[in-house]
Amino acid sequence: MARRTSAGKRAAKPARSPARRAAEPAPPKPNDEGLGGEAEAPVADADVELMPEESAEAGTALGAAVAEEGRAADEEDEEEREHDGRAVVPFDPLQRYLSEIRRYPLLSREEEKDLAIHYLEHQDVDAAYKLVTGNLRLVVMIAREYQRATRNLLDLIQEGNIGLMEAVKKFDPYRGIRFPSYAVWWVRAYIIRYLINNWRLVKLGTTQAQRKLFFNLQKEKERLEAEGIVPGPKLIAQRLDVKESEVVEMEQRMASRDLSIDQPSDDDDGATLLDVLPASVETAEKQVADAEFRKEIGEKIQAFGAGLKDKEAVIFAERLLSETPLTLQEIGDKYGISRERVRQIEERLKKRLRAYLQAEIKDLGEGMLDLD
């Protein structure tokens, strides 16, 4: 009976498969590939308010919290195994990762500087490894600030770890700044980039203004509502220093969800959303109409040019119709006049041509002819 109980306890902890071991996040050890190559610039919108002393205190406090959390998880697993030898112990990769990183000691200011100088001057990968592992708790602390934006906190931690390694590459220890105060910029940048790229199937923050609105639009709305002000697009645009149209566009994009164009529509005929989208190719009627319109425009322009003489004819042919137009100076030298005089004649020709075409072609609108 005792043998059966012992076997049950051994079976309660399943062996880790290679796939599970690959899924567990390991502390990033920089190598030649991880510490080489071009690095992308950090996102400018990452607001960082940590000072060097605050970074050290925050890292120490977080280290104690992580250690306590890891010990509590280990004790809970042990109690569960003792309570029921036949039960399968649940595996929590986040708690396992936290218990792993608490084995790495925090670095003092002097140790950080010595390791950074050693890596900068000798490209010592072991020194870079100690810098990275000594600041893994900092990455966890920053990732927790954004954990409401994603379901898997480990994804944010892994992206932050990549930013931490980039910070090691770019850090200059001779500037008198502690490494955590510098690394926090890179960690935030990589986490923010990951969130923007994975928020939707279609990217939201492709410009600087869109990234600013992505992170600050809702907060600015809540701030205005707390002040008793209706958060209109114009006011938000003024507060965030962006265009009003960009605020409206971002509100619409964040309020809507991704739709598959292959999903069935509400009708019972089996049609999809793709069937009701307008085609990007112009219809045959539109193509024929455009060809006839261009032909008529070309004939009227040729008729207008046939009535010109001397300098006007040359300027019309060499400046307005030519694919490689002559400069104002070249035409001025040819006729012995100044560049300004050539420009004046050209402007006068444009006005006459525009008036001629509008009189000859009744369907020609104001914005359909661009002579500039």
Stockholm file with secondary structure:
# STOCKHOLM 1.0

chainA/1-372         MARRTSAGKRAAKPARSPARRAAEPAPPKPNDEGLGGEAEAPVADADVELMPEESAEAGTALGAAVAEEGRAADEEDEEEREHDGRAVVPFDPLQRYLSEIRRYPLLSREEEKDLAIHYLEHQDVDAAYKLVTGNLRLVVMIAREYQRATRNLLDLIQEGNIGLMEAVKKFDPYRGIRFPSYAVWWVRAYIIRYLINNWRLVKLGTTQAQRKLFFNLQKEKERLEAEGIVPGPKLIAQRLDVKESEVVEMEQRMASRDLSIDQPSDDDDGATLLDVLPASVETAEKQVADAEFRKEIGEKIQAFGAGLKDKEAVIFAERLLSETPLTLQEIGDKYGISRERVRQIEERLKKRLRAYLQAEIKDLGEGMLDLD
#=GR chainA/1-372 SS CHHHHHHHHHHHSCCCCHHHHHHSCCCCCCCTTTTCSCCCCCCTTCCCCCCHHHHHHHHHHHHHHHHHHHHHHHHHHHHHHHHCTTSCCCCCHHHHHHHHHTTSCCCCHHHHHHHHHHHHHHCCHHHHHHHHHTTHHHHHHHHHTTGGGCSCHHHHHHHHHHHHHHHHHHCCGGGSCCHHHHHHHHHHHHHHHHHHHHSSSSCSCCSHHHHHHHHHHHHHHHHHHHTTCCCCHHHHHHHHTSCHHHHHHHHHHHHSCCCCTTSBCSSTTCCBHHHHSCCSSCCHHHHHHHHHHHHHHHHHHHHHHHTCCHHHHHHIIIIIICSSCCCHHHHHHHHTCCHHHHHHHHHHHHHHHHHHHHHHCTTCCGGGCCCC
#=GC SS_cons         CHHHHHHHHHHHSCCCCHHHHHHSCCCCCCCTTTTCSCCCCCCTTCCCCCCHHHHHHHHHHHHHHHHHHHHHHHHHHHHHHHHCTTSCCCCCHHHHHHHHHTTSCCCCHHHHHHHHHHHHHHCCHHHHHHHHHTTHHHHHHHHHTTGGGCSCHHHHHHHHHHHHHHHHHHCCGGGSCCHHHHHHHHHHHHHHHHHHHHSSSSCSCCSHHHHHHHHHHHHHHHHHHHTTCCCCHHHHHHHHTSCHHHHHHHHHHHHSCCCCTTSBCSSTTCCBHHHHSCCSSCCHHHHHHHHHHHHHHHHHHHHHHHTCCHHHHHHIIIIIICSSCCCHHHHHHHHTCCHHHHHHHHHHHHHHHHHHHHHHCTTCCGGGCCCC
//
